[in-house]
Amino acid sequence: MGEVIEGGEWPALLDVTSLLADGWRPTPFQEFIVKIHARCDLLCDYCYVYQMADQGWREQPRRMSKVVIDQLAARIAEHAVSHELDSVKIVLHGGEPLLAGVDRLRYAVEGIRETVRDITETSTRVDFGIQTNAVTLGPEHLALFDELDVSIGVSMDGGALAHDRHRRHADGRGSYAEVASALRQLVRAPYRRLFSGLLCTIDLANDPIETYESLLRWHPPAVDFLLPHGNWDAPPPGRPPGGTETPYADWLIALFEHWYTAPVEKTSILIFREILDLLLGGASRSEAIGLSPVAVLVIETDGSIEQSDILKSAYPGATHTGFSLAHNTFDEVLTLPHFVARQLGVGALSNACSACSVRMICGGGQYAHRYRAGSGFANPSVYCPDLLRLIQHIRARMKSDIQHVRC
């Protein structure tokens, strides 16, 4: 598996029928990224939705209708019953989901929960979260999310200088002051319990320790440091395709050492926790690393059922399935080649990755970062040297500590 198939890019011509005949079975979807609003009030220059290869957002309705929300609720309940799911997670996303308005957000949360409760007879728990830039997050939103028990993740790239370098309004104004104002409300009682963490996109121009410490002022329960999206045809900043340099590993290793040796209780840094857990024999919970089956589905505002929206960074139409809530079940989507490839584990890795010593930890890296025209996703991550060095460093650090304890 993982080699280029003649006549199409990997994995378009993957033989799913043979896999099923051989006993492979898909993992049901358990997380749904709901594009409740398809526009944004910021113009971040690294955004994979608005600034990269796929510009399909222009054709989407601005806001998800009540009809589509009702269809989504029914499909989630149908899937939960079919697979006897204990729980599902729904992430309200965008664009900027807060632009959908308080009334539409309430309708989505209450309507989906009620439908799933009625159809599954209360056997499936529905957890809601929202990922927001927090520019307009205020008392009305916070009261709603507190009432409905919706967790809140906030996108923030560090202190004012670091954050405003990329996360700007269309007129060029930075957004840090507005986000900081929202966070001051979120981190206080009674809303503190809703705070799920901060999401920060790495910029090599920002000092890793300074960035981390500036985020710690908000006492986040977790921080997710993201590699900027790119691939072999459109490489990320500072990452020459095929080069042996490791600028992102250098940045992350400096941060890891600062975090790992901190004398106080640590905020969870997800990429480090994932790697440590995998090195100890655990399973990954992120699609960015490891080989656990990806059980995530994206629903656009018009009801289209799509692959991970991060794939919009690869090429126009990369997320499209041709399926919709109105006409297709989620089970039909499960056996599409592109979804199957995300659940095959080692079987979906390129030849280079299959031969790598850290393949079970790295897992080939973020799927979108593997793309190259002609071979599709049958490649190592464009970040391969960085991932290899980072994992080797963390493994050596852990091994040294274990040996020290044994002595």
Residue pairs with C-beta under 8 A, 6 or more apart in sequence:
1 14
1 344
1 346
1 347
1 348
1 349
2 10
2 347
2 348
2 349
2 350
2 351
2 353
2 354
2 378
3 10
3 350
3 351
3 378
4 10
4 374
4 375
4 376
4 378
5 11
5 12
5 13
5 14
7 13
8 376
9 373
9 374
9 375
9 376
9 377
9 378
10 341
10 375
10 376
10 377
10 378
11 337
11 338
11 340
11 341
11 348
11 376
11 377
11 378
12 337
12 338
12 376
13 337
14 337
14 340
14 341
16 335
16 336
16 337
16 340
19 340
19 344
20 335
24 344
26 293
26 334
26 335
26 339
26 340
26 343
27 293
27 295
27 343
28 79
28 82
28 83
28 85
28 295
28 330
28 334
29 79
29 88
29 295
29 296
29 297
29 330
29 333
29 334
30 85
30 87
30 88
30 89
30 295
30 296
31 88
31 89
31 90
31 91
31 295
31 296
31 297
32 72
32 76
32 88
32 89
32 90
32 91
32 296
32 297
32 298
32 299
33 91
33 93
33 296
33 297
33 298
33 299
33 308
33 309
34 64
34 72
34 90
34 91
34 92
34 93
34 108
34 299
35 60
35 64
35 93
35 94
35 95
35 298
35 299
35 300
35 301
35 309
36 63
36 64
36 92
36 93
36 94
36 95
36 97
36 100
36 104
36 105
36 108
36 301
37 62
37 63
37 64
37 94
37 95
37 96
37 97
37 98
37 99
37 100
37 301
38 57
38 60
38 61
38 62
38 63
38 94
38 95
38 300
38 301
39 57
39 62
39 94
39 95
39 96
39 99
40 47
40 49
40 50
40 94
40 95
40 96
40 99
40 133
41 96
41 99
41 133
41 135
41 136
41 169
42 96
42 133
42 135
42 167
42 168
42 169
42 170
42 175
43 50
43 168
43 169
43 170
44 50
44 51
44 166
44 167
44 168
45 51
45 166
45 168
46 166
46 201
46 228
46 229
48 229
48 309
48 310
48 312
48 313
48 368
49 57
49 95
49 309
49 312
50 57
52 229
52 234
52 312
52 313
53 234
53 312
53 313
53 314
53 315
53 316
53 318
54 311
54 312
54 313
54 314
54 315
54 316
54 317
54 318
54 319
55 316
56 312
56 316
56 317
56 319
56 320
57 95
60 300
60 301
60 302
61 301
61 302
62 301
63 99
63 100
63 101
63 104
63 301
64 100
64 104
64 108
64 301
64 303
65 301
66 104
66 107
66 111
68 299
68 301
68 302
68 303
68 325
69 107
69 108
69 111
69 112
70 111
70 115
71 303
71 325
71 326
72 112
72 299
72 303
72 325
73 111
73 112
73 114
73 115
73 116
74 115
74 119
75 325
75 329
75 330
76 88
76 90
76 112
76 115
76 116
76 126
76 330
77 115
77 116
77 118
77 119
77 120
77 124
78 119
78 329
78 330
79 85
79 88
79 329
79 330
79 331
80 88
80 116
80 119
80 120
80 123
80 124
81 119
81 120
81 124
82 331
84 123
85 124
86 123
86 124
86 125
87 124
87 125
87 126
87 127
88 116
88 124
88 125
88 126
88 127
89 127
89 128
89 129
90 112
90 126
90 127
90 128
90 129
91 128
91 129
91 130
91 131
92 100
92 105
92 108
92 109
92 128
92 129
92 130
92 131
92 150
93 130
93 131
93 309
94 100
96 132
96 133
96 135
96 136
97 105
97 130
97 131
97 132
98 105
98 130
98 132
98 135
98 136
98 137
98 141
99 136
100 108
102 140
102 141
102 144
105 130
105 141
105 144
106 144
106 148
109 128
109 148
109 150
110 148
112 126
113 126
113 128
116 124
116 126
117 124
117 126
127 151
128 148
128 149
128 150
128 151
129 150
129 151
129 152
129 153
129 196
130 145
130 150
130 151
130 152
130 153
131 153
131 154
131 155
131 199
132 152
132 153
132 154
132 155
133 154
133 155
133 167
133 175
133 179
134 154
134 155
134 156
134 178
134 179
134 182
134 183
134 186
135 175
135 178
135 179
135 182
136 178
136 182
137 152
137 154
137 182
137 185
137 186
138 182
138 185
139 185
142 185
142 186
142 191
142 194
144 150
145 151
145 152
145 191
145 194
146 190
146 191
146 194
149 194
150 194
151 194
151 195
151 196
152 186
152 191
152 194
152 195
152 196
153 196
153 197
153 198
153 199
154 179
154 182
154 183
154 186
154 195
154 197
154 198
154 199
155 167
155 198
155 199
155 200
155 201
156 163
156 167
156 176
156 179
156 183
156 198
156 199
156 200
156 215
156 218
157 163
157 165
157 166
157 167
157 200
157 201
157 203
157 206
157 211
158 200
158 206
158 210
158 211
158 214
158 215
159 176
159 210
159 211
159 214
160 174
160 176
160 177
160 180
162 203
162 206
162 210
162 211
162 214
163 174
163 175
163 176
163 179
164 174
164 175
164 176
165 203
165 205
165 206
166 201
166 203
167 174
167 175
167 176
167 179
168 174
168 175
169 175
183 218
185 191
186 192
186 194
186 195
187 195
187 218
187 219
195 220
195 221
196 221
196 222
197 220
197 221
197 222
197 223
197 224
197 268
198 215
198 218
198 220
198 222
198 223
198 224
199 223
199 224
199 226
200 211
200 215
200 223
200 224
200 225
200 226
201 225
201 226
201 228
202 225
202 226
202 227
202 228
202 248
202 251
202 252
203 228
203 237
204 237
204 238
204 247
204 248
204 251
208 251
208 252
208 254
208 255
208 258
209 254
209 255
209 258
211 255
212 223
212 255
212 258
212 259
212 269
215 223
216 267
219 267
220 267
221 267
221 268
222 267
222 268
222 269
222 270
223 267
223 268
223 269
223 270
224 269
224 270
224 271
225 252
225 255
225 269
225 270
225 271
226 288
227 236
227 248
227 288
227 366
227 369
227 383
227 386
228 236
228 237
229 236
229 310
229 313
229 366
229 368
229 369
230 236
230 237
230 239
230 313
230 369
230 382
231 313
231 314
231 368
231 369
231 370
231 371
231 372
231 382
232 241
232 370
232 371
232 372
232 379
232 382
233 371
233 372
233 373
234 313
235 241
235 382
236 382
236 383
238 247
238 248
239 245
239 247
239 248
239 382
239 383
239 386
241 382
243 385
244 385
245 385
246 385
246 386
246 389
246 390
247 386
248 383
248 386
248 390
249 385
249 386
249 387
249 388
249 389
249 390
249 393
252 271
252 386
252 390
253 389
253 390
253 393
255 269
256 269
256 272
256 390
256 393
256 394
256 397
259 266
259 269
259 272
260 272
260 397
270 286
271 286
271 288
271 289
272 394
274 284
274 285
274 286
274 288
274 289
274 290
275 289
275 361
275 390
275 391
275 394
276 394
276 398
277 283
277 284
278 284
278 289
278 290
278 360
278 361
279 361
279 391
279 394
279 395
279 398
280 398
283 290
283 292
284 290
284 291
284 292
284 363
285 292
287 294
287 296
287 308
287 342
287 366
287 367
288 365
288 366
289 361
289 362
289 363
289 365
289 366
289 387
290 360
290 361
290 362
290 363
291 345
291 346
291 359
291 360
291 363
291 364
292 345
293 342
293 343
293 345
294 308
294 339
294 342
294 343
294 367
295 343
296 308
297 305
297 306
297 330
297 333
298 305
298 306
298 307
298 308
298 309
298 319
299 305
299 306
299 325
300 306
302 324
303 324
303 325
303 326
304 320
304 321
304 323
304 324
305 321
305 323
305 324
305 325
305 328
305 330
305 333
306 319
306 320
306 321
307 318
307 319
307 320
307 321
307 338
307 339
308 319
308 342
308 367
308 368
309 319
310 366
310 367
310 368
311 318
311 319
311 367
311 368
311 371
312 318
312 319
313 368
314 368
314 371
315 371
315 373
318 368
318 371
321 333
321 336
321 338
323 332
323 333
323 336
333 339
334 340
341 348
341 377
342 348
342 367
345 363
346 354
346 359
346 360
348 364
349 359
349 363
349 364
350 364
350 370
350 378
350 379
350 380
352 379
352 380
352 384
353 359
353 362
353 364
353 380
356 362
356 380
356 388
358 387
358 388
358 391
358 392
358 395
361 391
361 395
362 381
362 387
362 388
362 391
364 370
364 380
364 381
365 380
365 381
365 383
365 384
365 387
366 381
366 383
367 377
369 381
369 382
369 383
370 377
370 378
370 379
370 380
370 381
370 382
371 377
371 379
372 379
381 387
